[in-house]
Amino acid sequence: MSSSGDILNGNRFGPGLPPGSGLAVSGPRRDWLGAIASAGTLGIAPFLIFALLFLLLPTLGLVSGAFFDTHGHFTFANFGQLTQPTIVSAYLISIEVSAASALLGAAAGLIIALAIGRGGLPSWIRSTALTFSGVASNFAGIPLAFAFIATLGRLGLVTVLLRTYFDFNIYRYGFNLLSFWGLTITYLYFQIPLMVLIVMPAVDGLKREWSEAAETLGASTMQFWRYIGLPVLWPTILGTLALLFANAFGAIATAYALTGSSLNIVPILLYAQIRGDVLHNENLGAALALGMIVITGGANILYIVLRMRAERWLR
Amino acid sequence: MRRSRFLPWLVFILGAAYFLLPLIATFDFSLKLKRNVYSFAAYANVLGDPLFRQTFGYSALIAVCTIIVGAVLIVPAAYFVRLKFPALRPFVEFITLLPLVVPPIILVFGYIRMFGSSSWLPFTASRQGTNVLLTFGYVTLAMPYMYRAVDTGLRTIDVQTLTEAATIMGASTPRILLRVIFPNILVAVLSGAFLTFAIVIGEFVMASLLNRPAFGPYMQNVGANKAYEPAALAIIAFAVTWAAMGMIQLLARFAPKAASHDE
């Protein structure tokens, strides 16, 4: 292995060539090699400084703000204020929408991945579905809200078709696009494709030999999935659930364009707080932000841990 | 054993319905600006709006700046991590994953507090400064995707051998990066670039909270005030996303599959 140590010693030519073989390392050349080593530091330093200035410090600065009152004294009072009803209900709705869209998205995504990966459908379906998933998982934000207003809004195509041809007014039966279910159905548009993209390699990793071996031993399809398929896929599924949860929890643009500020979820509350200090305490905003980081961070750590467990089977 | 293909087909058709219906409905809605007749009037209104052109142009320009700054920061970092500091690798990868943990709204909140007009680095004090800050914010958002793309590109070439060969021939480190490494991973950098473009062009929360005239806040504003134009905008935005992803697919065909310098 050629590590930085080798380079500093003048051996950049790997284990095959001992130092000084062929090319004598003379005095000025040695300086030049030192220059390369420092070039390495120079090459990586801007990235690290950038990450420090525009990723780590702003986040840490914001988080630390949660521990101070408006006069700059250390306090835990901001967290006590998080228990006021508006904030608690915002966290609850956010967690509900994120959990529902993650669970449904993961279930639907897994079923779709199994159908296109192992269902024996024509191969063009698989490639089309995967390409489309790449597009749809990135088609979030404001335009997605517009698309669902045109579909399930009061004048949306599906709403109107159901009312005209089936005499079924979904709004009369309690559906509202600007509510929990409306937001969840909209979020599924980017959650399902993300699940398909992440779980597809794991589904492909279920070796044909495994199902053949199980069949030879007399296992039914149900038994194969119960004892082999799902246990292998499980870490990937759970890990992706955590990722989908964090993905929905931090999203704001779609919800904001869909509901304005009528739906009280954490990112929208934080947005209003940054815009106009609606909570009348800037450091309470910081505490709100810290709560978000704890939740998305926890979900992502779970994702990384479970992902490492899942990769055992993909070798 | 022959399995029934009924269920897979049913799943596919239901999935296709869920994903295509909103697109059909949006397209249908976008054509209904004029009463009782299908027309492209909503598109004409959108494309004829000078604000549309200004904000789209602004976001496209910021996206290009983001890609350039991102590539200049990340290509050398990923190259030197591979070549000289393999021990730093988990640390650097962790940093590049952090923007997925910290939501954009929190990053921009942090920026506003840290780089305000009375701070030691008052980015938000001037318009130019805020543009730079927005670009840096987007570089941070794009970091997970850009780093992964570049690192995948570096994996397919033999960085060690290429560097040694170029060094023996007397090339300096910047020259190696620019003339040897970069052209070899151009396809990977470009696919990262298109993904970055797709993310940046419609981004809302950072641009909105930094008060920049970007495409995302413009779309939000149209959505709050018009009926049919938002549908037209959604179709345009979908087409842009599709074009960016299509370019990545196209580029993937030109990407080398494995290192071809081992022999």
Interface residues (C-beta under 8 A of the other chain):
Chain A: S2 S3 S4 I7 R12 F13 G14 L23 A35 I36 A37 A39 G40 G43 I44 P46 F47 L48 F50 A51 L53 F54 L55 L56 L57 P58 T59 G61 L62 G65 A108 I111 I112 L114 A115 I116 R118 G119 G120 L121 I125 A129 T131 F132 G134 V135 A136 N138 F139 G141 I142 P143 L144 A145 F146 A147 F148 I149 A150 T151 L155 G156 L157 V158 L188 Y189 I192 P193 E215 A246 F249 G250 A251 I252 A253 Y256 A257 G260 P267 L270 Y271 I274 R275 G285 A286 A289 M292 I293 T296 G297 N300 I304
Chain B: M1 R3 R5 L7 P8 W9 V11 F12 G15 Y18 F19 L21 P22 L23 I24 A25 T26 D28 F29 S30 V72 L73 I74 P76 A77 Y79 F80 V81 L83 K84 F85 P86 A87 L88 V92 I95 L97 L98 P99 L100 V101 V102 P103 P104 I105 I106 L107 V108 F109 G110 Y111 I112 R113 M114 F115 L121 F136 G137 V139 T140 M143 Q160 T163 E164 T167 I168 T173 P174 L177 L195 A198 I199 G202 E203 F204 V205 L209 G216 M219 Q220 G223 A224 P230 A231 L233 A234 A237 F238 T241 W242 A244 M245 G246 I248 Q249
